[in-house]
Amino acid sequence: MAQQTKYNMVKEKIKEWIISGTVKPGEKIYSENELVKMFGVSRHTVRLAVGELVHEGWLYREQGAGTFCSNRLTGAKGQDRHPTVNGKNIGVITTYISDYIFPTIIKGIESYLTDKGYSLTLASTDNDIEKEKQCLQTMLSRHVDGLIVEPTKSSSYNPNIRYYLELEQKNIPYIMINQYYSQLIPPHIIVNDEKGGFIATDHLIKLGHERIIGIFKTDDLQGVYRMKGFIRAFRENNLTFFPEMIITYSTDQKIKLLERVREVLISSKKKPTGIVCYNDQVALGVLQVLRELNLSVPKDISIVGYDDSNLAEATEVKITSVLHPKMEMGLEAAKWIINAIEAGNSDEGPQNSIIYEPELIIRNSTSALIE
């Protein structure tokens, strides 16, 4: 209860600064360390309070620069620290901002927008539906001119559809990246994830592997499609498919995932010789589990990741991985949204979605099966 009281104290005090005008729209608030000293609370408490104020639209973050004051009372945009030529502001909502492949995607978006004189407002949903709702409300209140969105939990119905319909009613263009909500069928820029799952699995099969584990995240469509490709590879190679060799998980089960992988590896009567992972992040965790079980990669077991992120080359075992065009996707999304804004309601704006064909980057985490 005391923790909740401290958290509310920090949150309400920052809101008071904004309402009173002590901190003006576009101005940077105190740093995390300064807030910790000022209120005599933990870093965790400060992060909770500031994070919620960001999602509620009182504050906004700029990567590498800090946290700034919005103008939620009037719905006006904060004064940009770097005023743009035309005053246009693009919103970007991703599931995550600071880790994995997302900084590279955002860098691609930001490099093009900045060059064209547009400002950027970033928000993150943490792959949580309620946070996505708050992000969309914030973007609408700040009157963004266009929106680039990575969907949250895209494999199931999204209750925030009404906010996207509101964007359409207000003629605010938006495009989705990595996946899209099937209920809306909006313009999108994605990778052919079913083919990606197929080529990752087919690569192992061609190397002689038949007992292959597939690990897939299923509350996002990327994982669902990658799993479809995994299954198709078995069918097209006329191999017996073992349902128990598929391990699925959702965002809230991520922490226990590696425990489940360990259990499958220990309990399997016929040991698997290959693993196809949802992404490189999972592959890196699996690599650690294999080390603890004294299994060598690729001698005992071959691993394929997905996204060709920096993590694929972060250890002594370089991970074979499906390429994700991170920077290119960011650039194309930025180009698309600016073209849509500048074309207005005319028929000259962009009409087509983009689907990238995947490519397998082969490294030393995979090798031919040695009987």
C-alpha atoms as a printed R data frame, in Angstrom:
    type eleno elety resid chain resno       x       y       z
1   ATOM     1    CA   MET     A     1   0.000   0.000   0.000
2   ATOM     2    CA   ALA     A     2   2.883   2.319   0.824
3   ATOM     3    CA   GLN     A     3   4.368   1.639  -2.612
4   ATOM     4    CA   GLN     A     4   1.064   2.588  -4.256
5   ATOM     5    CA   THR     A     5   0.925   5.811  -2.212
6   ATOM     6    CA   LYS     A     6   4.444   6.821  -3.288
7   ATOM     7    CA   TYR     A     7   3.672   5.969  -6.909
8   ATOM     8    CA   ASN     A     8   0.512   8.133  -6.844
9   ATOM     9    CA   MET     A     9   2.398  10.955  -5.137
10  ATOM    10    CA   VAL     A    10   4.973  11.079  -7.948
11  ATOM    11    CA   LYS     A    11   2.351  10.781 -10.663
12  ATOM    12    CA   GLU     A    12   0.060  13.476  -9.238
13  ATOM    13    CA   LYS     A    13   2.932  15.885  -8.615
14  ATOM    14    CA   ILE     A    14   4.115  15.653 -12.238
15  ATOM    15    CA   LYS     A    15   0.522  16.178 -13.438
16  ATOM    16    CA   GLU     A    16   0.340  19.227 -11.159
17  ATOM    17    CA   TRP     A    17   3.464  20.663 -12.819
18  ATOM    18    CA   ILE     A    18   1.850  20.214 -16.233
19  ATOM    19    CA   ILE     A    19  -1.551  21.664 -15.244
20  ATOM    20    CA   SER     A    20  -0.007  24.666 -13.470
21  ATOM    21    CA   GLY     A    21   2.319  25.391 -16.383
22  ATOM    22    CA   THR     A    22   5.453  24.813 -14.316
23  ATOM    23    CA   VAL     A    23   6.471  22.421 -17.082
24  ATOM    24    CA   LYS     A    24   5.293  23.629 -20.490
25  ATOM    25    CA   PRO     A    25   4.406  21.585 -23.608
26  ATOM    26    CA   GLY     A    26   7.574  20.381 -25.330
27  ATOM    27    CA   GLU     A    27   9.779  20.934 -22.265
28  ATOM    28    CA   LYS     A    28  11.834  18.075 -20.884
29  ATOM    29    CA   ILE     A    29  10.911  16.866 -17.390
30  ATOM    30    CA   TYR     A    30  13.444  15.950 -14.710
31  ATOM    31    CA   SER     A    31  15.588  12.873 -15.335
32  ATOM    32    CA   GLU     A    32  14.847   9.569 -13.633
33  ATOM    33    CA   ASN     A    33  17.746  10.057 -11.201
34  ATOM    34    CA   GLU     A    34  16.573  13.587 -10.330
35  ATOM    35    CA   LEU     A    35  13.017  12.371  -9.659
36  ATOM    36    CA   VAL     A    36  14.328   9.555  -7.423
37  ATOM    37    CA   LYS     A    37  16.277  12.075  -5.305
38  ATOM    38    CA   MET     A    38  13.491  14.664  -5.357
39  ATOM    39    CA   PHE     A    39  10.767  12.328  -4.067
40  ATOM    40    CA   GLY     A    40  12.918   9.918  -2.059
41  ATOM    41    CA   VAL     A    41  11.433   6.893  -3.819
42  ATOM    42    CA   SER     A    42  12.805   3.918  -5.752
43  ATOM    43    CA   ARG     A    43  13.698   3.957  -9.434
44  ATOM    44    CA   HIS     A    44  10.924   1.374 -10.001
45  ATOM    45    CA   THR     A    45   8.328   3.734  -8.496
46  ATOM    46    CA   VAL     A    46   9.449   6.594 -10.765
47  ATOM    47    CA   ARG     A    47   9.342   4.359 -13.839
48  ATOM    48    CA   LEU     A    48   5.808   3.208 -13.028
49  ATOM    49    CA   ALA     A    49   4.549   6.771 -12.555
50  ATOM    50    CA   VAL     A    50   6.262   8.214 -15.641
51  ATOM    51    CA   GLY     A    51   5.305   5.209 -17.777
52  ATOM    52    CA   GLU     A    52   1.642   5.593 -16.946
53  ATOM    53    CA   LEU     A    53   1.741   9.349 -17.630
54  ATOM    54    CA   VAL     A    54   3.225   8.568 -21.057
55  ATOM    55    CA   HIS     A    55   0.463   6.105 -21.862
56  ATOM    56    CA   GLU     A    56  -2.195   8.566 -20.639
57  ATOM    57    CA   GLY     A    57  -0.769  11.250 -22.904
58  ATOM    58    CA   TRP     A    58   0.542  13.696 -20.273
59  ATOM    59    CA   LEU     A    59   4.134  12.975 -21.313
60  ATOM    60    CA   TYR     A    60   5.870  11.617 -24.400
61  ATOM    61    CA   ARG     A    61   9.287  10.070 -24.949
62  ATOM    62    CA   GLU     A    62  11.878  10.721 -27.614
63  ATOM    63    CA   GLN     A    63  14.415   7.938 -27.964
64  ATOM    64    CA   GLY     A    64  17.847   8.996 -26.785
65  ATOM    65    CA   ALA     A    65  16.617  12.448 -25.735
66  ATOM    66    CA   GLY     A    66  14.366  11.993 -22.712
67  ATOM    67    CA   THR     A    67  10.761  12.499 -21.595
68  ATOM    68    CA   PHE     A    68   8.804  15.636 -22.483
69  ATOM    69    CA   CYS     A    69   5.567  17.372 -21.565
70  ATOM    70    CA   SER     A    70   2.524  16.989 -23.834
71  ATOM    71    CA   ASN     A    71  -0.409  19.392 -23.820
72  ATOM    72    CA   ARG     A    72  -3.186  16.988 -22.930
73  ATOM    73    CA   LEU     A    73  -5.532  19.679 -21.597
74  ATOM    74    CA   THR     A    74  -6.083  21.247 -24.989
75  ATOM    75    CA   GLY     A    75  -5.185  18.260 -27.137
76  ATOM    76    CA   ALA     A    76  -2.511  20.358 -28.829
77  ATOM    77    CA   LYS     A    77   0.882  18.991 -29.709
78  ATOM    78    CA   GLY     A    78   3.830  19.871 -27.533
79  ATOM    79    CA   GLN     A    79   6.185  22.404 -29.031
80  ATOM    80    CA   ASP     A    80   8.836  20.368 -30.816
81  ATOM    81    CA   ARG     A    81  12.367  20.821 -29.582
82  ATOM    82    CA   HIS     A    82  13.367  20.833 -33.237
83  ATOM    83    CA   PRO     A    83  10.614  22.825 -35.006
84  ATOM    84    CA   THR     A    84   9.733  21.326 -38.382
85  ATOM    85    CA   VAL     A    85   9.346  23.108 -41.674
86  ATOM    86    CA   ASN     A    86   5.682  22.277 -42.121
87  ATOM    87    CA   GLY     A    87   4.619  21.454 -38.567
88  ATOM    88    CA   LYS     A    88   3.532  17.930 -39.514
89  ATOM    89    CA   ASN     A    89   3.716  15.272 -36.834
90  ATOM    90    CA   ILE     A    90   3.792  11.502 -37.409
91  ATOM    91    CA   GLY     A    91   2.840   9.076 -34.657
92  ATOM    92    CA   VAL     A    92   4.594   5.723 -34.338
93  ATOM    93    CA   ILE     A    93   3.156   2.994 -32.118
94  ATOM    94    CA   THR     A    94   5.207  -0.183 -31.677
95  ATOM    95    CA   THR     A    95   4.868  -3.120 -29.305
96  ATOM    96    CA   TYR     A    96   8.314  -2.305 -27.895
97  ATOM    97    CA   ILE     A    97  10.717   0.591 -28.427
98  ATOM    98    CA   SER     A    98  14.059   0.027 -26.777
99  ATOM    99    CA   ASP     A    99  14.905  -3.604 -27.446
100 ATOM   100    CA   TYR     A   100  15.442  -6.215 -30.145
101 ATOM   101    CA   ILE     A   101  14.708  -5.152 -33.780
102 ATOM   102    CA   PHE     A   102  12.585  -2.104 -32.980
103 ATOM   103    CA   PRO     A   103  15.332   0.542 -32.630
104 ATOM   104    CA   THR     A   104  16.468  -0.253 -36.188
105 ATOM   105    CA   ILE     A   105  12.920   0.008 -37.571
106 ATOM   106    CA   ILE     A   106  12.423   3.307 -35.735
107 ATOM   107    CA   LYS     A   107  15.792   4.559 -36.979
108 ATOM   108    CA   GLY     A   108  14.639   3.890 -40.550
109 ATOM   109    CA   ILE     A   109  11.390   5.775 -39.935
110 ATOM   110    CA   GLU     A   110  13.085   8.669 -38.147
111 ATOM   111    CA   SER     A   111  15.849   9.155 -40.732
112 ATOM   112    CA   TYR     A   112  13.344   9.689 -43.538
113 ATOM   113    CA   LEU     A   113  10.865  11.794 -41.537
114 ATOM   114    CA   THR     A   114  13.579  14.106 -40.247
115 ATOM   115    CA   ASP     A   115  14.981  14.557 -43.732
116 ATOM   116    CA   LYS     A   116  11.515  15.580 -44.939
117 ATOM   117    CA   GLY     A   117  10.962  18.016 -42.058
118 ATOM   118    CA   TYR     A   118   8.472  15.966 -40.063
119 ATOM   119    CA   SER     A   119   8.490  15.420 -36.304
120 ATOM   120    CA   LEU     A   120   8.003  12.052 -34.642
121 ATOM   121    CA   THR     A   121   5.937  11.009 -31.618
122 ATOM   122    CA   LEU     A   122   6.768   7.540 -30.270
123 ATOM   123    CA   ALA     A   123   4.618   5.294 -28.101
124 ATOM   124    CA   SER     A   124   4.880   1.668 -26.966
125 ATOM   125    CA   THR     A   125   2.117  -0.806 -26.092
126 ATOM   126    CA   ASP     A   126   4.299  -3.546 -24.531
127 ATOM   127    CA   ASN     A   127   2.020  -5.825 -26.585
128 ATOM   128    CA   ASP     A   128  -0.859  -4.976 -24.230
129 ATOM   129    CA   ILE     A   129  -4.347  -4.172 -25.578
130 ATOM   130    CA   GLU     A   130  -5.208  -1.634 -22.855
131 ATOM   131    CA   LYS     A   131  -1.923   0.214 -23.376
132 ATOM   132    CA   GLU     A   132  -2.584   0.273 -27.106
133 ATOM   133    CA   LYS     A   133  -5.915   1.971 -26.369
134 ATOM   134    CA   GLN     A   134  -4.127   4.628 -24.320
135 ATOM   135    CA   CYS     A   135  -1.537   5.131 -27.074
136 ATOM   136    CA   LEU     A   136  -4.251   5.611 -29.707
137 ATOM   137    CA   GLN     A   137  -6.131   8.076 -27.488
138 ATOM   138    CA   THR     A   138  -2.916  10.035 -27.008
139 ATOM   139    CA   MET     A   139  -2.182  10.124 -30.740
140 ATOM   140    CA   LEU     A   140  -5.710  11.346 -31.492
141 ATOM   141    CA   SER     A   141  -5.494  13.996 -28.758
142 ATOM   142    CA   ARG     A   142  -2.196  15.247 -30.201
143 ATOM   143    CA   HIS     A   143  -3.760  15.520 -33.670
144 ATOM   144    CA   VAL     A   144  -1.099  13.488 -35.471
145 ATOM   145    CA   ASP     A   145  -1.168  13.860 -39.245
146 ATOM   146    CA   GLY     A   146  -0.414  10.208 -39.877
147 ATOM   147    CA   LEU     A   147   0.233   7.020 -37.919
148 ATOM   148    CA   ILE     A   148   2.585   4.046 -38.319
149 ATOM   149    CA   VAL     A   149   1.424   1.136 -36.161
150 ATOM   150    CA   GLU     A   150   2.756  -2.246 -35.200
151 ATOM   151    CA   PRO     A   151  -0.344  -4.223 -34.123
152 ATOM   152    CA   THR     A   152  -0.766  -5.552 -30.600
153 ATOM   153    CA   LYS     A   153  -1.694  -9.253 -30.227
154 ATOM   154    CA   SER     A   154  -2.666  -9.361 -33.884
155 ATOM   155    CA   SER     A   155  -3.841 -12.978 -33.982
156 ATOM   156    CA   SER     A   156  -7.152 -12.285 -32.230
157 ATOM   157    CA   TYR     A   157  -9.947  -9.708 -32.360
158 ATOM   158    CA   ASN     A   158  -8.797  -6.256 -31.289
159 ATOM   159    CA   PRO     A   159 -11.284  -4.204 -29.227
160 ATOM   160    CA   ASN     A   160  -9.525  -0.965 -30.226
161 ATOM   161    CA   ILE     A   161 -10.792  -1.139 -33.818
162 ATOM   162    CA   ARG     A   162 -13.033   1.886 -33.178
163 ATOM   163    CA   TYR     A   163  -9.971   4.135 -32.821
164 ATOM   164    CA   TYR     A   164  -8.676   3.081 -36.229
165 ATOM   165    CA   LEU     A   165 -12.113   3.744 -37.702
166 ATOM   166    CA   GLU     A   166 -11.978   7.174 -36.065
167 ATOM   167    CA   LEU     A   167  -8.653   7.803 -37.818
168 ATOM   168    CA   GLU     A   168 -10.316   6.915 -41.120
169 ATOM   169    CA   GLN     A   169 -13.282   9.213 -40.406
170 ATOM   170    CA   LYS     A   170 -10.847  12.065 -39.754
171 ATOM   171    CA   ASN     A   171  -8.910  11.245 -42.947
172 ATOM   172    CA   ILE     A   172  -5.749  10.519 -40.956
173 ATOM   173    CA   PRO     A   173  -3.759   7.947 -42.938
174 ATOM   174    CA   TYR     A   174  -2.229   5.000 -41.121
175 ATOM   175    CA   ILE     A   175  -0.186   1.985 -42.129
176 ATOM   176    CA   MET     A   176   0.624  -1.176 -40.178
177 ATOM   177    CA   ILE     A   177   4.013  -2.878 -40.057
178 ATOM   178    CA   ASN     A   178   5.051  -6.480 -39.315
179 ATOM   179    CA   GLN     A   179   1.395  -7.547 -39.310
180 ATOM   180    CA   TYR     A   180  -2.100  -6.071 -39.527
181 ATOM   181    CA   TYR     A   181  -5.577  -6.490 -38.053
182 ATOM   182    CA   SER     A   182  -7.567  -8.758 -40.356
183 ATOM   183    CA   GLN     A   183 -10.796  -6.984 -39.369
184 ATOM   184    CA   LEU     A   184  -9.526  -3.765 -40.978
185 ATOM   185    CA   ILE     A   185  -7.334  -5.032 -43.845
186 ATOM   186    CA   PRO     A   186  -5.394  -1.733 -43.759
187 ATOM   187    CA   PRO     A   187  -2.355  -0.860 -45.896
188 ATOM   188    CA   HIS     A   188   0.570  -2.806 -44.463
189 ATOM   189    CA   ILE     A   189   4.258  -3.614 -44.813
190 ATOM   190    CA   ILE     A   190   5.074  -7.148 -43.729
191 ATOM   191    CA   VAL     A   191   7.379 -10.093 -44.274
192 ATOM   192    CA   ASN     A   192   5.949 -13.283 -45.804
193 ATOM   193    CA   ASP     A   193   6.189 -15.053 -42.444
194 ATOM   194    CA   GLU     A   194   4.673 -18.345 -43.608
195 ATOM   195    CA   LYS     A   195   7.404 -18.640 -46.215
196 ATOM   196    CA   GLY     A   196   9.951 -17.600 -43.580
197 ATOM   197    CA   GLY     A   197   8.856 -20.437 -41.302
198 ATOM   198    CA   PHE     A   198   8.954 -22.794 -44.273
199 ATOM   199    CA   ILE     A   199  12.483 -21.965 -45.444
200 ATOM   200    CA   ALA     A   200  13.830 -22.140 -41.872
201 ATOM   201    CA   THR     A   201  12.377 -25.640 -41.404
202 ATOM   202    CA   ASP     A   202  13.123 -26.842 -44.928
203 ATOM   203    CA   HIS     A   203  16.763 -25.865 -44.406
204 ATOM   204    CA   LEU     A   204  17.020 -28.264 -41.440
205 ATOM   205    CA   ILE     A   205  15.148 -31.028 -43.268
206 ATOM   206    CA   LYS     A   206  17.491 -30.736 -46.264
207 ATOM   207    CA   LEU     A   207  20.384 -31.173 -43.813
208 ATOM   208    CA   GLY     A   208  18.880 -34.515 -42.746
209 ATOM   209    CA   HIS     A   209  16.988 -33.450 -39.629
210 ATOM   210    CA   GLU     A   210  13.543 -34.968 -39.082
211 ATOM   211    CA   ARG     A   211  12.956 -34.599 -35.344
212 ATOM   212    CA   ILE     A   212  12.611 -30.806 -35.209
213 ATOM   213    CA   ILE     A   213  11.101 -28.675 -32.438
214 ATOM   214    CA   GLY     A   214   9.196 -25.542 -33.484
215 ATOM   215    CA   ILE     A   215   8.798 -22.706 -30.952
216 ATOM   216    CA   PHE     A   216   6.153 -20.120 -31.871
217 ATOM   217    CA   LYS     A   217   4.484 -17.116 -30.227
218 ATOM   218    CA   THR     A   218   0.789 -17.392 -31.045
219 ATOM   219    CA   ASP     A   219  -0.855 -14.183 -29.843
220 ATOM   220    CA   ASP     A   220   0.785 -12.409 -32.792
221 ATOM   221    CA   LEU     A   221   0.122 -13.331 -36.420
222 ATOM   222    CA   GLN     A   222   3.853 -13.477 -37.198
223 ATOM   223    CA   GLY     A   223   4.145 -16.555 -34.984
224 ATOM   224    CA   VAL     A   224   0.968 -18.137 -36.346
225 ATOM   225    CA   TYR     A   225   2.186 -17.793 -39.932
226 ATOM   226    CA   ARG     A   226   5.694 -18.993 -39.081
227 ATOM   227    CA   MET     A   227   4.139 -22.087 -37.496
228 ATOM   228    CA   LYS     A   228   2.071 -22.689 -40.655
229 ATOM   229    CA   GLY     A   229   5.277 -22.601 -42.682
230 ATOM   230    CA   PHE     A   230   6.895 -25.030 -40.223
231 ATOM   231    CA   ILE     A   231   4.066 -27.534 -40.676
232 ATOM   232    CA   ARG     A   232   4.014 -27.078 -44.468
233 ATOM   233    CA   ALA     A   233   7.713 -27.923 -44.691
234 ATOM   234    CA   PHE     A   234   7.044 -31.329 -43.134
235 ATOM   235    CA   ARG     A   235   4.157 -32.014 -45.500
236 ATOM   236    CA   GLU     A   236   6.018 -30.986 -48.632
237 ATOM   237    CA   ASN     A   237   8.966 -33.175 -47.645
238 ATOM   238    CA   ASN     A   238   6.640 -36.131 -46.900
239 ATOM   239    CA   LEU     A   239   7.848 -36.402 -43.333
240 ATOM   240    CA   THR     A   240   5.889 -37.602 -40.315
241 ATOM   241    CA   PHE     A   241   4.830 -34.656 -38.222
242 ATOM   242    CA   PHE     A   242   4.956 -34.952 -34.443
243 ATOM   243    CA   PRO     A   243   2.477 -32.522 -32.795
244 ATOM   244    CA   GLU     A   244   4.310 -32.722 -29.451
245 ATOM   245    CA   MET     A   245   7.301 -31.100 -31.127
246 ATOM   246    CA   ILE     A   246   5.508 -27.745 -31.380
247 ATOM   247    CA   ILE     A   247   5.882 -25.448 -28.370
248 ATOM   248    CA   THR     A   248   3.589 -22.409 -28.363
249 ATOM   249    CA   TYR     A   249   3.466 -19.465 -25.978
250 ATOM   250    CA   SER     A   250   1.884 -16.031 -25.587
251 ATOM   251    CA   THR     A   251   3.337 -12.719 -24.385
252 ATOM   252    CA   ASP     A   252   2.458 -13.368 -20.734
253 ATOM   253    CA   GLN     A   253   3.996 -16.886 -20.850
254 ATOM   254    CA   LYS     A   254   7.368 -15.754 -22.153
255 ATOM   255    CA   ILE     A   255   9.139 -16.040 -18.784
256 ATOM   256    CA   LYS     A   256   8.318 -19.763 -18.439
257 ATOM   257    CA   LEU     A   257   9.030 -20.620 -22.074
258 ATOM   258    CA   LEU     A   258  12.613 -21.790 -21.581
259 ATOM   259    CA   GLU     A   259  11.516 -24.077 -18.729
260 ATOM   260    CA   ARG     A   260   9.122 -25.765 -21.140
261 ATOM   261    CA   VAL     A   261  11.858 -26.113 -23.765
262 ATOM   262    CA   ARG     A   262  14.099 -27.731 -21.156
263 ATOM   263    CA   GLU     A   263  11.347 -30.185 -20.179
264 ATOM   264    CA   VAL     A   264  10.744 -31.221 -23.799
265 ATOM   265    CA   LEU     A   265  14.457 -31.740 -24.445
266 ATOM   266    CA   ILE     A   266  14.846 -33.866 -21.299
267 ATOM   267    CA   SER     A   267  11.631 -35.903 -21.630
268 ATOM   268    CA   SER     A   268  11.678 -36.690 -25.375
269 ATOM   269    CA   LYS     A   269  12.239 -40.405 -26.002
270 ATOM   270    CA   LYS     A   270  13.729 -39.672 -29.418
271 ATOM   271    CA   LYS     A   271  15.880 -36.599 -28.992
272 ATOM   272    CA   PRO     A   272  15.241 -33.705 -31.399
273 ATOM   273    CA   THR     A   273  18.179 -32.722 -33.590
274 ATOM   274    CA   GLY     A   274  16.893 -29.343 -34.754
275 ATOM   275    CA   ILE     A   275  14.999 -26.338 -33.378
276 ATOM   276    CA   VAL     A   276  13.201 -23.578 -35.308
277 ATOM   277    CA   CYS     A   277  12.705 -20.527 -33.072
278 ATOM   278    CA   TYR     A   278  10.092 -17.758 -33.266
279 ATOM   279    CA   ASN     A   279  12.895 -15.182 -33.288
280 ATOM   280    CA   ASP     A   280  16.568 -14.643 -32.463
281 ATOM   281    CA   GLN     A   281  15.711 -13.583 -28.923
282 ATOM   282    CA   VAL     A   282  14.169 -17.003 -28.270
283 ATOM   283    CA   ALA     A   283  17.064 -18.705 -30.072
284 ATOM   284    CA   LEU     A   284  19.561 -17.028 -27.755
285 ATOM   285    CA   GLY     A   285  17.634 -18.287 -24.702
286 ATOM   286    CA   VAL     A   286  17.437 -21.797 -26.159
287 ATOM   287    CA   LEU     A   287  21.184 -21.715 -26.781
288 ATOM   288    CA   GLN     A   288  21.728 -21.106 -23.061
289 ATOM   289    CA   VAL     A   289  19.425 -24.025 -22.133
290 ATOM   290    CA   LEU     A   290  21.382 -26.319 -24.475
291 ATOM   291    CA   ARG     A   291  24.654 -25.247 -22.849
292 ATOM   292    CA   GLU     A   292  23.237 -26.113 -19.414
293 ATOM   293    CA   LEU     A   293  22.223 -29.547 -20.747
294 ATOM   294    CA   ASN     A   294  25.737 -30.035 -22.167
295 ATOM   295    CA   LEU     A   295  24.397 -30.185 -25.723
296 ATOM   296    CA   SER     A   296  26.636 -28.747 -28.436
297 ATOM   297    CA   VAL     A   297  25.415 -26.549 -31.311
298 ATOM   298    CA   PRO     A   298  25.423 -27.596 -34.100
299 ATOM   299    CA   LYS     A   299  27.036 -30.998 -33.329
300 ATOM   300    CA   ASP     A   300  24.164 -32.283 -31.173
301 ATOM   301    CA   ILE     A   301  21.404 -29.972 -32.254
302 ATOM   302    CA   SER     A   302  20.973 -27.289 -34.953
303 ATOM   303    CA   ILE     A   303  19.148 -23.997 -34.327
304 ATOM   304    CA   VAL     A   304  17.476 -21.511 -36.682
305 ATOM   305    CA   GLY     A   305  16.326 -18.061 -35.499
306 ATOM   306    CA   TYR     A   306  14.258 -15.362 -37.173
307 ATOM   307    CA   ASP     A   307  14.805 -11.639 -37.885
308 ATOM   308    CA   ASP     A   308  18.579 -11.679 -38.448
309 ATOM   309    CA   SER     A   309  18.995  -9.277 -35.537
310 ATOM   310    CA   ASN     A   310  22.226  -8.284 -33.797
311 ATOM   311    CA   LEU     A   311  21.540 -11.142 -31.371
312 ATOM   312    CA   ALA     A   312  22.162 -13.668 -34.156
313 ATOM   313    CA   GLU     A   313  25.871 -12.836 -33.934
314 ATOM   314    CA   ALA     A   314  26.046 -11.987 -30.231
315 ATOM   315    CA   THR     A   315  27.630 -15.275 -29.066
316 ATOM   316    CA   GLU     A   316  30.386 -17.631 -30.166
317 ATOM   317    CA   VAL     A   317  27.711 -19.648 -31.997
318 ATOM   318    CA   LYS     A   318  26.487 -17.474 -34.875
319 ATOM   319    CA   ILE     A   319  22.802 -18.207 -35.440
320 ATOM   320    CA   THR     A   320  21.321 -19.085 -38.840
321 ATOM   321    CA   SER     A   321  18.354 -16.725 -39.157
322 ATOM   322    CA   VAL     A   322  15.607 -15.518 -41.498
323 ATOM   323    CA   LEU     A   323  16.287 -11.963 -42.662
324 ATOM   324    CA   HIS     A   324  13.962  -9.165 -41.524
325 ATOM   325    CA   PRO     A   325  14.391  -5.933 -43.562
326 ATOM   326    CA   LYS     A   326  14.303  -3.720 -40.468
327 ATOM   327    CA   MET     A   327  15.776  -0.472 -41.748
328 ATOM   328    CA   GLU     A   328  14.127  -0.834 -45.152
329 ATOM   329    CA   MET     A   329  10.725  -1.468 -43.551
330 ATOM   330    CA   GLY     A   330  11.064   1.713 -41.472
331 ATOM   331    CA   LEU     A   331  12.050   3.758 -44.521
332 ATOM   332    CA   GLU     A   332   9.196   2.391 -46.649
333 ATOM   333    CA   ALA     A   333   6.655   3.017 -43.878
334 ATOM   334    CA   ALA     A   334   7.843   6.622 -43.553
335 ATOM   335    CA   LYS     A   335   7.720   7.156 -47.324
336 ATOM   336    CA   TRP     A   336   4.235   5.654 -47.514
337 ATOM   337    CA   ILE     A   337   2.794   7.786 -44.713
338 ATOM   338    CA   ILE     A   338   4.246  11.062 -46.058
339 ATOM   339    CA   ASN     A   339   2.968  10.304 -49.562
340 ATOM   340    CA   ALA     A   340  -0.472   9.584 -48.112
341 ATOM   341    CA   ILE     A   341  -0.515  12.850 -46.122
342 ATOM   342    CA   GLU     A   342   0.687  15.012 -48.987
343 ATOM   343    CA   ALA     A   343  -1.714  13.421 -51.489
344 ATOM   344    CA   GLY     A   344  -4.637  14.210 -49.154
345 ATOM   345    CA   ASN     A   345  -7.949  12.897 -50.453
346 ATOM   346    CA   SER     A   346  -6.766  12.642 -54.052
347 ATOM   347    CA   ASP     A   347  -6.273   9.358 -55.891
348 ATOM   348    CA   GLU     A   348  -2.531  10.006 -56.155
349 ATOM   349    CA   GLY     A   349  -1.670   8.639 -52.739
350 ATOM   350    CA   PRO     A   350  -0.086   5.215 -52.151
351 ATOM   351    CA   GLN     A   351  -2.486   2.311 -52.590
352 ATOM   352    CA   ASN     A   352  -0.416  -0.836 -52.324
353 ATOM   353    CA   SER     A   353   0.875  -2.800 -49.378
354 ATOM   354    CA   ILE     A   354   4.382  -4.287 -49.396
355 ATOM   355    CA   ILE     A   355   5.220  -7.925 -48.666
356 ATOM   356    CA   TYR     A   356   8.919  -8.760 -48.389
357 ATOM   357    CA   GLU     A   357  10.056 -12.227 -49.452
358 ATOM   358    CA   PRO     A   358  12.225 -13.775 -46.722
359 ATOM   359    CA   GLU     A   359  15.815 -14.925 -47.134
360 ATOM   360    CA   LEU     A   360  17.755 -17.352 -44.959
361 ATOM   361    CA   ILE     A   361  21.128 -16.143 -43.654
362 ATOM   362    CA   ILE     A   362  23.134 -19.319 -42.962
363 ATOM   363    CA   ARG     A   363  25.695 -19.302 -40.138
364 ATOM   364    CA   ASN     A   364  27.327 -21.964 -37.995
365 ATOM   365    CA   SER     A   365  24.350 -22.890 -35.753
366 ATOM   366    CA   THR     A   366  23.150 -25.405 -38.364
367 ATOM   367    CA   SER     A   367  24.909 -28.360 -39.951
368 ATOM   368    CA   ALA     A   368  24.148 -31.706 -41.581
369 ATOM   369    CA   LEU     A   369  22.867 -34.420 -39.265
370 ATOM   370    CA   ILE     A   370  25.570 -36.866 -38.207
371 ATOM   371    CA   GLU     A   371  24.103 -40.260 -37.309
